Amino acid sequence: MMYKKVTHVIFDLDGLLIDSEKLYTEAFTNVCAMYGKEFTWELKKNILGFQGHECAEKIIKALNIPTSVEKFMDECRKEYEVVFRNVQLMPGAQKLVEHLHNKGVPLALATSSGQDSVDLKMQNHKDFLKNFHHLTMGTSDPEVTKGKPDPAIFLVCASKFPDKPSPEDCLVFEDAANGVKAACAANMQVVVVPDPRIEPEELKNATLQLKSLEDFQPALFGLPPYD
């Protein structure tokens, strides 16, 4: 496989840089249980990468929960305040991000989460966030009209770098099938570090698939190698 040289890197956040997906699962499981419903992996995999209100709509519809999107999201928020306090960085995340930042590679975050959610999850990782030139947050950024698999979030994120790189010059890191689809639709190369339960077929368009960020070799994409 031939990889093309890139100049800018865009990272997803949840499930890729931070181990938050299991915490989302815990929160959704608890809220669904209030209504006597079960939050399953089948449902989980279909909402990965979507914005908050889209997730709520899909869960309510799929499980036939008698509540409004707003009420469901409020109940989830209460759960988040408890579970997200202790979110950890994923293996290899700090090393890779700090390495690229220290070598002068422009970095950004593109997350479907909103500002409040990011503040909550990253309260103990504020120094880590300083490595990124900017954060594009799907739920709270008016320019991002649709969630992944729509390419909007990655195109908006790339446009916020001062030198406005073309999509072909950007490398995306993702963990979800919808994120891979969004990056491909944006005409960007994409490295995926997926949940092992995602079917390989869903990820076939990824440029490179890894088990962990620790396995990434920056030089493959013309980025500065580790010392």
C-alpha positions, -999 to 999 in steps of 0.1 A, spaced: 0 0 0 14 34 -9 8 62 15 9 98 5 29 124 23 8 146 46 15 179 64 -14 182 89 -30 157 112 -66 157 125 -76 134 155 -110 122 166 -113 123 204 -137 97 218 -125 61 217 -93 72 199 -73 96 222 -94 90 253 -109 58 266 -144 73 268 -165 49 246 -169 24 275 -180 54 297 -206 64 271 -218 28 271 -221 29 309 -241 61 308 -264 50 280 -269 16 297 -279 33 329 -303 57 313 -319 30 291 -323 8 322 -344 36 339 -369 28 312 -365 -10 315 -346 -11 282 -312 -27 272 -285 -8 254 -268 -33 232 -236 -34 211 -258 -36 180 -272 -3 189 -239 11 201 -221 4 168 -248 22 148 -244 55 167 -205 57 169 -194 91 156 -229 107 156 -236 140 174 -253 138 208 -288 147 197 -285 122 168 -275 94 192 -304 102 215 -329 102 186 -316 68 174 -316 52 208 -351 64 216 -364 52 183 -346 18 183 -357 10 219 -391 27 217 -384 48 248 -413 70 259 -393 102 264 -382 133 245 -347 138 230 -341 167 255 -351 147 285 -330 117 274 -300 140 269 -304 156 303 -304 122 320 -273 112 300 -256 145 311 -261 136 348 -244 103 342 -216 119 323 -208 142 352 -201 111 372 -184 87 348 -162 112 328 -143 125 358 -118 96 355 -114 92 317 -79 81 308 -58 87 277 -55 58 253 -22 39 251 2 58 228 -20 89 226 2 112 246 35 100 230 22 104 194 5 137 199 34 153 218 59 139 193 41 155 163 35 187 181 71 190 192 82 184 156 61 213 144 33 193 127 0 212 129 -26 192 148 -63 196 154 -92 178 170 -124 170 153 -150 156 177 -187 150 174 -190 161 210 -199 197 221 -179 221 242 -195 211 276 -188 175 269 -152 181 259 -146 204 290 -160 176 312 -139 148 297 -107 168 294 -107 185 328 -77 164 339 -60 166 305 -58 203 299 -21 202 291 -27 175 266 -52 198 247 -25 225 244 -8 203 217 -37 211 193 -39 242 172 -77 241 174 -107 220 183 -137 215 160 -167 203 179 -196 190 159 -224 196 184 -214 232 192 -199 244 159 -225 261 137 -204 254 106 -207 216 111 -242 210 99 -241 172 100 -224 145 120 -201 118 107 -204 99 82 -209 134 66 -174 149 58 -184 184 71 -165 181 104 -132 172 88 -135 198 60 -144 226 85 -116 214 108 -90 216 80 -102 250 70 -93 264 104 -56 258 101 -39 292 92 -24 279 60 -57 261 49 -42 228 37 -60 209 10 -78 177 22 -52 155 5 -26 170 28 -45 160 59 -43 127 78 -72 117 100 -71 93 130 -103 76 138 -118 47 157 -153 43 142 -167 32 109 -187 65 105 -154 84 111 -136 64 84 -165 71 59 -164 108 68 -127 111 63 -129 92 29 -157 115 18 -135 145 27 -108 130 5 -84 125 34 -62 95 42 -74 78 74 -57 56 100 -82 37 121 -77 21 155 -111 4 158 -130 -13 185 -122 -50 178 -159 -58 175 -164 -37 144 -168 -58 113 -137 -56 90 -160 -49 60 -171 -16 77 -134 -4 78 -123 -16 43 -118 20 30 -94 30 58 -58 38 45 -43 19 74 -57 -1 103 -38 -5 136 -45 -23 169 -31 7 189 -18 42 185 15 28 198 19 9 165 18 40 143 50 49 123 48 86 114 74 82 86 50 61 65 31 94 58 62 116 55 58 128 91 89 132 114 99 98 127 104 91 164 139 98 176 
